[in-house]
Amino acid sequence: MSDYTDYLIDINKFNKQKITKFSDGSYSIIYKNNLQISYVYFSNGQLEGIVFRINRKYPKKSIAYDNKGNLSSVMYTLKNHEQFVFDKNKKLIAHWIGNNCYNEQGELIMTRE
């Protein structure tokens, strides 16, 4: 995490490419200086985690780490804006379809815009 200390708090220091807001108040930012990394922040601007995009071809794979540098999840994105999120033990924890996120029981748990 020492390579990412500039991103521990969102202070509008860098040029932002894309911001995604989540219904729980958190948000993610992709900065123009590196489009393969997104930073996820709690609603108070503190870093929650970092997501690294591994490949650009479908299915796209991303790996997320928490703010302490621990592996938190692996995501696979399909062409139809569908995304599967697994925890570090390979358990399905979220299924995004468009802007809606469902848990493993198919219940809506979050949205994004």
KAHUQUI-V415007 format. One record per helix or strand. SS is the DSSP state (2 for helix, 1 for strand). FROM is the first residue (numbers start at 0). LEN is the number of residues. If there is no record, write none. Layout:
SS/FROM/LEN
SS/FROM/LEN
This chain:
2/1/6
1/8/1
1/15/7
1/26/5
1/36/5
1/45/8
1/59/7
1/70/8
1/81/6
1/91/6
1/99/3
1/107/5
